[in-house]
Amino acid sequence: MLTFHAMSSELDRPSRVTTEVQAAWAARHGAEAAQRLAAAEDLADAIRDATTPPNTTDTYSKGWKVWERFCTEQHFPLTEGTRGALVAFVTWALNRGRQEPGPGGTLGYAPSSVHSHLTAAVVELRRRGHPVTKIAQSEARATIKKVATQLAKTGERRGRGQAPAADLDNLHRITEACDDTPTGRRDCALILTGFHFASRASEVAGLLLADVTVHPRGLKVAVVTGKTERSIRTVAIPFNRTEPTLCAVRAWQRWADAYDTTDPRRPAFPRIDRWGNIGGPMAPDSVTAAVARIAQRSGVPLRWTGHSLRSGLATESRRNGKDALVIADQGGWTANSKAMHGYMRRADEWDDNAAAGLRRSRE
């Protein structure tokens, strides 16, 4: 976290703002004011870097490398995000941007991946002081959409698609398959707790013992590593007295009984090796791998990922008649989130359906 003192020291460092920009400021406001403005720009960069989630930084870094490969291969200047350059970039990425063939043997990225790579390129270009217009970016995104439509028409599928949503029947399978070892208790608590607050893998990985508080009516989970401002939240998880085997509170208490919880700075869900030795915090990728491994071990027929817990809460809550606003609060979505409503449609598509239950009118 950047404090006021860190801010002051940041302002005293040599600026990374270009000399041309500093000269223009100096001409308008004087040399000293120009230096302060330039240092403030560096401070803004430092704050942005310090507050950007690691997974977002990693995604941007990977996307920028794709942009660098494109510019090298096509002999484009690295610093020009023009309308034509961006449209050419997404077209190249959709057709042959991958270094190794993906699923189905294609060298083209999935449209969703190209969207991410485009965002990364635009963000980094702007960060380096090279403007990218909204019109240029919009036309590139429109190109992705048009190509995605053509791919759908030809029956070509790219990418892994949506993660299968966790469901209550398969959660039962998992709880029954988790044994009474520390690993089994951790696995059960991780799955049920993560499901009940619609967690991302990064949110489970970031939880400390201090973030999980036992309450007379259940658990309070403080999610402080959310991906967005909305997803930083404190969530209540009540006891499940109707389905005790699915109760996240009881699963957490069983895990806490097997884990040294005296230090609140310890990870809520640590790594455990094959010999039962408890280690440090799990990385987001480790959480995703653990969810997939636990599900497979339990005989879940579909391959769950870390995101299955998040989409599953929205789907099952909707199926149980919960309001969209309540679901949004629990998962840290905005009320009009396209992702959340997409998950809920899985539950609504049969019952809340224009073609369901049609009958002739009786006069």
Buried (B, 14 or more C-beta within 10 A) or exposed (E): EBEEEBBEEBBEEEBEBEEEBBEEBBEEEEEEEBBBBBBBBBBEBBBEEEEEBEBBEEBBEEBBEBBEBBBEEEEBEBEBBBBEBBBBBBBBBBEEBBEEEBEEEBBBBBBEBBBBBBBBBBBBBEEEEBEBEEEBBEBBBEBBEEBBEEBEEEEEEBEEEBBBBBBBEBBBBBBEBBEEEBBBBBBBBBBBBBBBBBBBBBBBBBBBBBBBEEEEEBBBBBBBBBBEEBBBBEBBBEBBEEEEBBBBBBBBBBBBEBBEBEEEEBBBBBBBEEEEEBEEBBBBBBBBBBBBEBBEEBEBEBEBBBBBBBBBBBBBBBBEEBEBEEBBBBBBBEEEBEBBBEBBEBBEEEEEEEEEEEEEEEE
